[in-house]
Amino acid sequence: MTREELIKEYRVREILDAARRVIGRHGFDGTTIDRVAEEARIAKGTIYLYFGNKDDLLHAAVIEGIRSLNAELRREDNPAAPPLERIENLVRNSLRIQNANQDFLKALMLETRLVAFVPGDPRAEELRATYMEYLGHLANALTAAIEAGAIRRVDPMVAAFTLSEMVTGTLRRRLFGLNSNPPEEDADGVLDMFLNGVRAAPGGGGR
């Protein structure tokens, strides 16, 4: 990689990191090129060297933000761990990472354009592919647990999506002010419900 390419990569990363922080504070509508430039401590014109407009910048910031969270989760993963222990660690680390980035994730949840998938839209396709990378990682861990006989045979991708929604649901509860538990307690609840279900044992009286 040439010196010019290294400088460009550094500058783009700097801009995208600043954009994520601004999105977390002001939401998507409140994020402007001016605010991102101020946050990154660069001239406004510098941003236009790399991004054509605000939408280009926001899309790149979202994709890079999700990829960064995915990369952090993968770094913390240990595929050699016993299957159930690996799933437990993935859930605990997912909640810890989400909690540390809740302002950015809250903005994503509130942005309706990121909820609906539009086939043929390159940005929507890239966003879905990025999310599928996360689901695929969870599904791989679940597949290993199935093959080891630690959990029953289910569709790994369906189970991964369900687990992902359970993890995200705890963040929504926190953002709505319905939960102030430490992430570790949330992880225990998610794992218990996901691995054991909600059906009472025979004769258990629902308790």
SULDA-V706746 format. One record per helix or strand of 2 or more residues. SS is the DSSP state (h for helix, s for strand). FROM is the first residue (numbers start at 1). TO is the last residue. If there is no record, write none. Layout:
ss = [SS:SS]
from = [FROM:FROM]
to = [TO:TO]
This chain:
ss = [h:h:h:h:h:h:h:h:h:h]
from = [3:33:44:54:83:102:112:122:156:183]
to = [30:40:48:76:100:110:114:147:175:196]
